[in-house]
Amino acid sequence: MDGNDKTGTDRSVDPVDEASAARSERRRTLLAGLGKGSTLLAAASPISSFAGSKVPKDDGCQCSVSGQMSKMLSGTASTTPCGGHHATYFVKCESLTRSQCPSEVKNACTTNGSWYVQTSGYCVWYRVAYDSFRKLSKDTSWPGTVAWNIQCKDVISNTSTTTCLQRIYEDPDGDDAFCIAGYLNSELTASPPTGYQKLPFDKSYVKYAVSSSKTNSVALFRKTCVKNRRTWT
């Protein structure tokens, strides 16, 4: 055989292509595994790879995304479990009277149930009643890498221009809110919930996962992003 022949068993493998294929396979494992009922599969994100390691969750189970370890395995976790804050944890909600609202807000919110995004104030307003308003803004826990007025379409890949602040207030335990919670927790700059470590994703990967399978992504975030829920009136 010619020494320059690269066919057969002497064929070389492009390490870049091999790495790319491995990342794609781990991402598929995340989505497929959730569909089968697992609660936390660590997938390779653009900045964090847990391939070959076991990632625990708070029920003591462990999971891995490498080879035969790609499904949930029972056993005692040896490290801190992964977990995130509830979506409401990232939002500051203030109850104000009409006299406490800026004129532009009163002029914009002319009916009960109306919303107004106040760009100058970095906040979103909601009129509950004639003399009752809610002012929503990002809390100190809100990640610095996420804009305060980010819209649902930027997280969930739909066409909604509703701000994430508004959606969290409207339906704090809805599917959209949990997707947003996953997005915010993935970029967490504040501390994760006490006794937990940060989720092994970044916002780009969360958006990719949600666009690939919102159902499976919601299943993941409903299991992990549940700590420190806040209640509003």
C-alpha positions in Angstrom: 0.0 0.0 0.0 1.2 3.5 -0.8 2.5 5.2 2.4 0.6 8.3 1.4 -2.7 6.4 1.2 -5.0 7.6 4.1 -7.8 5.1 3.5 -8.6 2.0 5.5 -7.3 1.7 9.1 -4.7 4.5 8.5 -7.4 7.2 8.1 -6.8 10.2 10.4 -9.6 11.9 12.4 -9.9 15.7 12.5 -9.8 16.5 16.3 -12.0 19.6 15.7 -14.7 17.6 14.0 -14.5 14.9 16.7 -14.9 17.5 19.5 -17.8 19.1 17.7 -19.5 15.7 17.3 -19.0 15.0 21.0 -20.6 18.3 22.0 -23.6 17.6 19.8 -24.0 14.1 21.2 -24.0 15.4 24.8 -26.6 18.0 23.9 -28.8 15.4 22.4 -28.3 13.3 25.5 -29.6 16.1 27.6 -32.9 16.4 25.7 -33.4 12.7 25.2 -32.7 11.9 28.8 -35.2 14.5 30.1 -37.9 13.0 27.9 -37.4 9.7 29.8 -37.9 11.3 33.2 -34.4 12.1 34.4 -34.0 15.2 36.4 -30.6 16.6 35.8 -28.2 15.7 33.0 -25.1 17.7 32.7 -24.5 18.7 29.1 -21.5 20.3 27.6 -22.2 24.0 27.4 -20.0 26.6 25.6 -18.1 27.3 28.9 -18.6 24.2 31.1 -18.1 20.5 30.4 -19.0 17.8 32.8 -18.3 15.0 30.4 -16.9 12.0 32.2 -18.0 13.2 35.7 -21.0 12.6 37.9 -23.2 15.6 38.6 -25.5 15.1 41.6 -28.9 16.5 42.3 -30.6 16.9 45.7 -32.2 13.5 45.9 -28.8 11.8 46.0 -28.9 10.5 42.4 -26.0 11.1 40.0 -25.7 11.6 36.3 -23.1 11.7 33.7 -23.1 12.5 30.0 -20.2 10.4 29.0 -20.5 7.0 27.3 -22.4 4.3 29.2 -22.9 6.8 32.1 -25.2 9.0 30.0 -28.4 8.1 31.9 -29.3 8.7 35.6 -27.7 6.2 38.0 -28.7 5.7 41.5 -26.1 6.2 44.2 -24.9 8.6 46.8 -23.6 11.9 45.4 -20.1 12.8 46.4 -20.3 16.5 45.7 -22.7 19.4 46.1 -26.0 19.1 44.1 -26.9 21.5 41.3 -29.8 23.9 41.8 -31.1 27.3 40.9 -33.3 30.1 42.2 -37.0 30.4 41.3 -37.7 33.1 38.6 -39.3 35.4 41.2 -36.1 35.6 43.1 -34.6 37.8 40.4 -37.5 40.3 40.3 -38.1 43.3 42.6 -41.8 44.1 42.9 -43.0 47.3 44.6 -46.7 48.2 45.3 -47.3 51.9 44.7 -50.3 54.2 44.7 -51.2 56.5 41.8 -49.7 59.5 43.5 -46.4 57.7 43.7 -46.2 57.0 40.0 -44.5 59.2 37.4 -46.9 61.1 35.1 -45.7 59.1 32.0 -46.8 55.9 33.8 -50.3 57.3 34.7 -50.7 58.6 31.1 -49.7 55.2 29.6 -51.6 52.9 32.0 -55.1 54.2 31.4 -57.0 50.9 32.1 -56.7 48.2 34.7 -54.4 45.4 33.5 -52.3 47.6 31.3 -48.5 47.6 31.1 -45.9 50.1 30.5 -42.1 49.7 29.9 -40.4 52.7 31.4 -37.0 52.7 29.6 -35.8 55.8 31.5 -36.6 54.1 34.8 -35.3 50.6 33.9 -38.6 49.1 35.0 -42.0 47.8 34.0 -45.2 49.1 35.4 -48.6 47.3 35.8 -51.9 48.9 36.7 -53.9 46.7 39.1 -56.6 49.3 39.9 -57.0 53.1 39.6 -55.0 53.7 42.7 -52.9 50.5 42.7 -49.8 49.9 40.6 -46.9 47.5 40.5 -43.3 48.5 39.6 -41.1 45.6 38.5 -37.4 45.9 38.1 -34.4 43.6 38.3 -33.3 42.7 41.8 -29.6 42.7 42.9 -29.4 39.0 42.0 -30.2 39.6 38.4 -27.2 38.6 36.3 -25.2 41.5 34.9 -24.9 39.7 31.5 -28.6 39.8 31.0 -30.4 43.1 30.0 -33.1 44.3 32.4 -35.6 44.6 29.6 -34.9 41.3 27.8 -38.0 39.9 26.0 -39.5 36.5 26.0 -38.5 36.0 22.3 -34.8 36.3 23.3 -35.1 33.3 25.7 -37.9 31.1 24.4 -37.4 31.7 20.6 -41.0 32.7 20.0 -42.3 36.1 18.7 -43.4 37.6 22.0 -42.1 41.0 22.8 -43.3 40.8 26.3 -40.5 41.5 28.8 -39.4 38.6 31.0 -40.1 40.8 34.0 -43.7 41.0 32.9 -44.0 37.3 32.1 -42.6 36.3 35.5 -45.1 38.5 37.3 -48.1 37.3 35.2 -47.4 33.6 35.6 -44.6 32.9 38.1 -45.1 29.2 37.9 -45.8 28.8 34.2 -43.6 27.1 31.7 -42.2 30.4 30.3 -41.2 31.5 33.8 -39.2 28.3 34.4 -37.4 28.7 31.0 -36.5 32.3 32.1 -35.4 31.0 35.4 -33.1 28.5 33.7 -31.7 31.4 31.5 -31.1 33.6 34.5 -29.6 30.9 36.7 -27.2 29.9 33.9 -25.6 33.4 34.0 -25.8 33.7 37.8 -23.2 36.1 39.2 -24.6 36.1 42.7 -24.5 33.0 44.9 -26.5 29.9 44.0 -29.1 28.7 46.6 -27.5 27.7 49.9 -26.2 24.1 49.7 -26.2 24.0 45.9 -23.8 24.7 43.0 -24.6 26.7 39.9 -26.2 24.9 37.0 -23.6 23.8 34.4 -25.0 25.8 31.5 -24.7 29.3 30.0 -27.5 31.4 28.5 -26.6 30.4 24.9 -27.0 26.8 25.7 -30.3 27.3 27.6 -31.7 29.1 24.6 -30.5 26.3 22.3 -32.1 23.7 24.6 -35.4 25.5 24.8 -35.6 26.0 21.1 -34.8 22.3 20.5 -37.4 21.0 23.1 -39.3 23.4 25.3 -41.1 20.5 27.0 -37.9 18.7 28.0 -36.3 22.0 29.1 -39.2 22.9 31.3 -39.1 19.5 32.9 -35.4 20.1 33.8 -36.0 23.6 35.2 -39.1 22.7 37.1 -36.9 20.2 39.0 -33.9 22.5 39.6 -34.9 26.2 39.6 -37.3 26.1 42.6 -35.4 27.7 45.5 -36.2 31.0 47.2 -39.6 31.6 45.6 -41.1 35.0 46.3 -44.9 35.8 46.7 -46.4 39.0 45.5 -49.8 40.5 46.1 
